[in-house]
Amino acid sequence: MLSKSLVLPLISAFAVKKKISMSSSRLGLRLAVCLLNISEARRKHIVENIAKAALLGKNGKKHPEVSVLNIFSDQDYNRSVITIAASIDELNNSVLAACLEAFQSIDMEVQEGIHPCLGAVDLIPIYPLTDVGVEECGAVARSLAENLVLHVPGSSVFLFGEADLPAKRTLVQRRKQLGWFTRRDFSALEPDLGAAPARRCGLTGIGASPYVMNCNVTIDSQDLALGKEIASAIRGSNASGLKGVQAMAFPHEGKIEIACNVESFEGQEVTETSEDTRYMAYSVLGDHFSYVSPHYIEAQVKKLASDRGIGTIGRALIGFTPPECKNCAEYAIKESIGEFWKIREGVFM
């Protein structure tokens, strides 16, 4: 969950219909994506070095089947999300290279920021894009976790989703178990892989699931308690909330931000997909998924805020919707554009 972004229009080549199949690729590639969450945003050169490391193969040359699609950094949160798309066979090595650079540069003993976190590399979720199933993404995530603790002394990992076998516990379940929301003392944490977390590295979450989007709405208030009320109201765990939406409220730039993780889920019938409808639909490898529209999330937050006598300032989509991510990944890799985020004008705040 990150904060206010500049919502940039995609180049016309990436324009997508609101219901799109992600099960076939013009490139003959099988693509997946990692939204690498690191606990650094205030040193831009460090973040960019981590992103660039993902692009280099073992020979030091840029790999043609890897692209960094987006970099989003928030200085208040001191957190960045680096969107790394690659062929499924290359994603493990690419993300591992970025993590090695991150662990060299980020020290959790001195890290400060509003956003909860436990690790220098805090979260490594892997999502399928084209001709790849979520189970295979889970296998890649498990392999990556094993490689990470092997190559980074002091690193430790917890697993979630399709990487967490056989239980397949969700990210929210694991975070609650580990005290991620309250940032418990590292020494009390029990990882799934690796030794007890070192204070410099902290604890890293690695897993796989259908695509999870980040969408945040800022309310024109400094009242955190009110923000928490709104976040609770839209949360999917609430009987009247939005399916697949996890929400928290944070103080940010003098206001309150409702930060949402928006999960893709199966089993929702979608008959119409326009920006104003509740659900958007797509498919991957024949599996059909839906997610709550960012426009609908904004409208619900706006209504709840209005009911409490306040307004909203704006909505931020961190990175992409699932169809946008797939289209950008295919284009970037087809054109061998490794540093695609520079075309998108990656946002640093």
C-alpha positions as CSV (number, residue, x, y, z in Angstrom):
1,M,0.0,0.0,0.0
2,L,1.7,3.2,-1.1
3,S,0.6,6.7,-1.5
4,K,-0.3,9.5,-3.9
5,S,1.0,9.0,-7.4
6,L,0.8,11.0,-10.6
7,V,-1.6,9.0,-12.7
8,L,0.0,9.1,-16.1
9,P,-1.9,8.2,-19.3
10,L,-0.5,5.2,-21.1
11,I,0.8,5.5,-24.6
12,S,-1.8,4.7,-27.1
13,A,0.0,1.5,-28.0
14,F,-0.8,0.3,-24.5
15,A,-4.5,1.2,-24.6
16,V,-6.6,-1.7,-23.5
17,K,-10.3,-2.7,-23.4
18,K,-11.7,-3.0,-19.9
19,K,-12.2,-6.7,-20.4
20,I,-9.1,-8.3,-21.9
21,S,-7.7,-11.8,-22.2
22,M,-4.2,-12.2,-20.7
23,S,-3.9,-15.9,-21.8
24,S,-2.1,-15.5,-25.1
25,S,1.0,-13.6,-26.1
26,R,2.0,-12.2,-29.4
27,L,5.6,-12.8,-28.4
28,G,5.6,-16.5,-27.6
29,L,6.8,-15.5,-24.2
30,R,5.5,-16.7,-20.8
31,L,5.4,-13.6,-18.6
32,A,5.2,-12.9,-14.9
33,V,5.7,-9.8,-12.9
34,C,7.2,-9.0,-9.4
35,L,6.2,-5.8,-7.5
36,L,9.3,-5.6,-5.5
37,N,8.6,-3.6,-2.3
38,I,11.8,-2.1,-0.7
39,S,12.2,0.0,2.4
40,E,13.9,3.0,0.7
41,A,12.6,6.0,-1.1
42,R,14.6,9.0,0.0
43,R,17.8,8.2,-1.8
44,K,16.7,8.1,-5.5
45,H,20.1,6.8,-6.7
46,I,19.8,3.8,-4.4
47,V,16.4,2.9,-5.7
48,E,17.4,3.3,-9.3
49,N,20.5,1.1,-8.8
50,I,18.3,-1.6,-7.4
51,A,16.0,-1.4,-10.4
52,K,19.0,-1.5,-12.9
53,A,20.4,-4.5,-11.1
54,A,17.3,-6.4,-12.1
55,L,18.1,-5.9,-15.8
56,L,21.6,-7.4,-15.8
57,G,22.4,-11.0,-16.5
58,K,25.3,-12.9,-15.0
59,N,27.6,-11.6,-17.8
60,G,26.8,-8.0,-16.9
61,K,24.8,-7.5,-20.1
62,K,21.2,-6.4,-20.1
63,H,18.8,-9.3,-20.5
64,P,16.3,-8.9,-23.4
65,E,13.5,-10.7,-21.6
66,V,13.4,-8.4,-18.5
67,S,12.0,-4.9,-18.1
68,V,11.5,-2.6,-15.2
69,L,8.1,-1.2,-16.0
70,N,7.6,1.3,-13.2
71,I,9.3,2.8,-10.1
72,F,7.1,4.4,-7.5
73,S,8.7,6.0,-4.4
74,D,7.0,7.7,-1.5
75,Q,9.3,9.8,0.8
76,D,6.9,10.0,3.8
77,Y,6.5,6.2,3.7
78,N,10.2,5.7,2.8
79,R,9.0,2.8,0.6
80,S,9.4,2.1,-3.1
81,V,7.7,-0.4,-5.4
82,I,9.7,-1.5,-8.4
83,T,7.7,-3.4,-11.1
84,I,9.9,-6.0,-12.7
85,A,8.4,-8.0,-15.6
86,A,10.1,-10.9,-17.2
87,S,9.8,-14.3,-18.8
88,I,9.0,-16.8,-16.1
89,D,12.3,-18.5,-16.7
90,E,14.3,-15.3,-16.0
91,L,12.3,-13.7,-13.2
92,N,14.0,-15.6,-10.4
93,N,17.5,-14.4,-11.4
94,S,16.3,-10.9,-12.2
95,V,14.6,-10.3,-8.8
96,L,17.4,-12.0,-6.9
97,A,19.9,-9.5,-8.5
98,A,17.8,-6.6,-7.4
99,C,17.5,-8.0,-3.9
100,L,21.3,-8.4,-3.6
101,E,21.7,-4.8,-4.5
102,A,19.0,-3.7,-2.0
103,F,20.4,-5.7,0.9
104,Q,23.8,-4.0,0.3
105,S,22.3,-0.5,0.4
106,I,19.4,-0.6,3.0
107,D,20.0,-1.0,6.7
108,M,16.8,-1.6,8.8
109,E,18.6,-0.5,11.9
110,V,18.4,3.1,10.7
111,Q,15.4,2.9,8.4
112,E,12.5,5.3,9.2
113,G,9.1,5.8,7.6
114,I,5.4,5.9,8.3
115,H,4.6,2.7,6.4
116,P,4.8,-0.6,8.3
117,C,7.7,-2.8,7.2
118,L,9.8,-5.7,8.5
119,G,12.5,-6.0,5.9
120,A,15.0,-4.0,3.8
121,V,13.4,-5.9,1.0
122,D,10.0,-6.0,2.6
123,L,7.8,-7.9,0.1
124,I,8.3,-9.9,-3.1
125,P,5.0,-10.9,-4.6
126,I,5.0,-12.7,-8.0
127,Y,1.9,-12.5,-10.3
128,P,1.1,-14.3,-13.6
129,L,0.7,-12.2,-16.7
130,T,0.7,-14.3,-19.9
131,D,0.6,-18.1,-20.4
132,V,1.7,-18.7,-16.8
133,G,-0.4,-20.1,-13.9
134,V,-0.3,-18.9,-10.3
135,E,1.0,-22.3,-9.2
136,E,4.1,-21.9,-11.4
137,C,4.6,-18.5,-9.9
138,G,4.5,-20.1,-6.5
139,A,7.2,-22.5,-7.5
140,V,9.4,-19.6,-8.7
141,A,8.7,-17.7,-5.5
142,R,9.8,-20.7,-3.4
143,S,13.0,-21.1,-5.4
144,L,13.7,-17.4,-5.1
145,A,13.3,-17.6,-1.3
146,E,15.8,-20.5,-1.1
147,N,18.3,-18.6,-3.3
148,L,17.9,-15.4,-1.3
149,V,18.8,-17.0,2.1
150,L,21.6,-18.8,0.4
151,H,23.2,-15.7,-1.1
152,V,22.4,-13.1,1.6
153,P,23.8,-13.9,5.0
154,G,21.4,-12.7,7.7
155,S,18.4,-12.7,5.4
156,S,15.2,-14.6,6.4
157,V,11.9,-15.2,4.7
158,F,8.3,-15.9,5.4
159,L,6.2,-17.4,2.6
160,F,2.6,-16.6,1.6
161,G,0.0,-17.6,-1.0
162,E,1.0,-20.2,-3.5
163,A,4.6,-20.3,-2.1
164,D,3.3,-21.3,1.3
165,L,2.6,-25.0,0.9
166,P,0.5,-26.8,1.9
167,A,-1.4,-24.1,3.9
168,K,-1.3,-21.3,1.3
169,R,-1.9,-18.7,3.9
170,T,-2.6,-15.2,2.6
171,L,-0.3,-12.3,2.9
172,V,-2.7,-10.7,5.4
173,Q,-2.7,-13.8,7.6
174,R,1.0,-14.0,7.6
175,R,1.5,-10.3,8.4
176,K,-0.9,-10.6,11.3
177,Q,0.9,-13.7,12.6
178,L,4.3,-11.9,12.4
179,G,3.2,-8.5,13.8
180,W,4.0,-6.7,10.5
181,F,1.3,-4.0,11.3
182,T,3.0,-3.2,14.7
183,R,6.6,-3.7,13.6
184,R,7.5,-6.1,16.4
185,D,11.1,-6.7,17.5
186,F,13.0,-8.7,14.9
187,S,14.4,-11.0,17.5
188,A,11.0,-12.4,18.2
189,L,10.2,-13.3,14.6
190,E,10.3,-16.9,13.4
191,P,11.0,-17.2,9.6
192,D,10.1,-20.0,7.3
193,L,13.5,-19.9,5.7
194,G,16.8,-18.6,7.0
195,A,18.1,-17.9,10.4
196,A,16.5,-15.5,13.0
197,P,16.3,-12.1,11.2
198,A,19.4,-9.9,11.4
199,R,18.6,-6.3,12.4
200,R,20.2,-5.0,9.2
201,C,18.2,-7.2,6.8
202,G,14.9,-7.8,8.7
203,L,12.3,-10.2,7.4
204,T,11.2,-10.6,3.8
205,G,7.9,-11.8,2.6
206,I,7.9,-13.9,-0.6
207,G,4.9,-15.4,-2.3
208,A,2.6,-15.6,-5.3
209,S,-1.1,-15.0,-6.1
210,P,-3.3,-13.5,-8.8
211,Y,-2.4,-9.9,-9.4
212,V,-2.8,-7.4,-6.5
213,M,-3.2,-3.8,-7.4
214,N,-2.5,-0.8,-5.2
215,C,-5.0,2.1,-5.2
216,N,-5.1,4.9,-2.6
217,V,-7.4,7.8,-2.0
218,T,-6.5,10.9,0.0
219,I,-9.2,12.5,2.2
220,D,-9.1,16.2,3.1
221,S,-8.7,15.6,6.8
222,Q,-6.0,15.2,9.4
223,D,-8.2,13.0,11.6
224,L,-6.6,9.5,11.6
225,A,-9.5,8.0,13.6
226,L,-11.9,9.1,10.9
227,G,-9.6,7.7,8.2
228,K,-9.6,4.4,10.0
229,E,-13.4,4.3,10.1
230,I,-13.5,4.8,6.3
231,A,-10.8,2.1,5.8
232,S,-12.7,-0.3,7.9
233,A,-15.9,0.4,6.0
234,I,-14.5,-0.5,2.6
235,R,-12.4,-3.4,3.8
236,G,-13.4,-6.7,2.2
237,S,-13.5,-8.4,5.6
238,N,-16.4,-6.1,6.5
239,A,-19.8,-7.6,5.6
240,S,-20.7,-4.5,3.6
241,G,-17.2,-3.8,2.3
242,L,-15.6,-4.2,-1.1
243,K,-14.6,-7.8,-2.1
244,G,-10.9,-8.3,-2.2
245,V,-10.0,-4.9,-0.8
246,Q,-7.7,-4.5,2.1
247,A,-7.4,-1.0,3.5
248,M,-5.4,1.0,6.0
249,A,-5.3,4.7,6.9
250,F,-2.0,6.6,7.2
251,P,-1.1,10.3,7.8
252,H,0.5,11.5,4.7
253,E,1.7,15.0,3.6
254,G,-0.6,16.7,6.1
255,K,-3.7,14.7,5.2
256,I,-5.0,11.2,5.6
257,E,-4.6,8.5,3.0
258,I,-6.7,5.4,2.6
259,A,-4.3,2.9,1.2
260,C,-5.8,-0.2,-0.5
261,N,-4.5,-3.5,-1.7
262,V,-6.9,-4.7,-4.3
263,E,-6.9,-8.4,-4.9
264,S,-7.9,-10.3,-8.0
265,F,-10.4,-13.1,-7.2
266,E,-12.2,-15.9,-9.0
267,G,-16.0,-16.6,-9.1
268,Q,-17.4,-13.1,-9.7
269,E,-19.8,-12.9,-12.7
270,V,-19.0,-9.6,-14.6
271,T,-21.5,-8.7,-17.3
272,E,-20.3,-5.2,-18.0
273,T,-16.9,-3.6,-17.6
274,S,-16.7,0.2,-17.8
275,E,-14.8,2.5,-15.5
276,D,-17.8,3.2,-13.5
277,T,-18.8,-0.4,-12.8
278,R,-17.8,-2.1,-9.6
279,Y,-15.8,-5.0,-11.0
280,M,-13.3,-5.3,-13.9
281,A,-12.5,-8.7,-15.5
282,Y,-9.6,-10.4,-17.2
283,S,-8.3,-13.9,-17.7
284,V,-4.9,-15.7,-17.4
285,L,-4.4,-19.1,-18.9
286,G,-8.1,-19.7,-19.0
287,D,-8.7,-18.7,-15.4
288,H,-11.1,-15.8,-15.1
289,F,-10.5,-13.1,-12.5
290,S,-12.2,-9.9,-11.3
291,Y,-11.1,-6.9,-9.2
292,V,-12.8,-3.9,-7.8
293,S,-12.4,-0.9,-10.1
294,P,-10.2,2.0,-8.9
295,H,-13.0,4.4,-9.9
296,Y,-15.4,2.5,-7.7
297,I,-13.1,2.5,-4.8
298,E,-12.6,6.3,-5.1
299,A,-16.4,6.8,-5.4
300,Q,-17.0,4.7,-2.2
301,V,-14.4,6.6,-0.2
302,K,-15.7,9.9,-1.5
303,K,-19.2,9.0,-0.3
304,L,-18.1,7.8,3.1
305,A,-16.0,11.0,3.5
306,S,-18.9,13.1,2.4
307,D,-21.2,11.4,5.0
308,R,-18.7,12.6,7.6
309,G,-18.6,16.2,6.2
310,I,-15.3,16.1,4.4
311,G,-14.1,15.8,0.8
312,T,-11.4,13.9,-1.0
313,I,-8.3,15.2,-2.8
314,G,-7.5,12.5,-5.3
315,R,-6.9,8.9,-6.2
316,A,-3.6,7.2,-7.0
317,L,-3.0,4.0,-8.8
318,I,0.4,2.7,-8.0
319,G,1.7,1.2,-11.2
320,F,-0.9,-0.6,-13.3
321,T,-4.2,-2.5,-13.4
322,P,-3.6,-6.2,-14.4
323,P,-4.4,-5.6,-18.1
324,E,-2.2,-2.6,-18.3
325,C,0.7,-4.4,-16.7
326,K,0.4,-7.3,-19.2
327,N,0.2,-4.9,-22.2
328,C,3.2,-2.8,-21.0
329,A,5.2,-5.9,-20.2
330,E,4.6,-7.4,-23.7
331,Y,5.4,-4.1,-25.4
332,A,8.6,-3.4,-23.4
333,I,10.0,-6.9,-23.9
334,K,9.1,-7.0,-27.5
335,E,10.9,-3.7,-28.1
336,S,13.8,-4.6,-25.7
337,I,13.1,-1.6,-23.5
338,G,14.7,-2.6,-20.2
339,E,14.3,0.8,-18.5
340,F,10.6,1.2,-19.5
341,W,10.0,3.3,-16.3
342,K,11.9,6.2,-17.9
343,I,9.3,6.2,-20.7
344,R,6.5,6.2,-18.2
345,E,8.4,8.9,-16.2
346,G,8.6,6.9,-13.0
347,V,7.3,9.0,-10.1
348,F,9.5,10.1,-7.2
349,M,7.9,12.2,-4.6
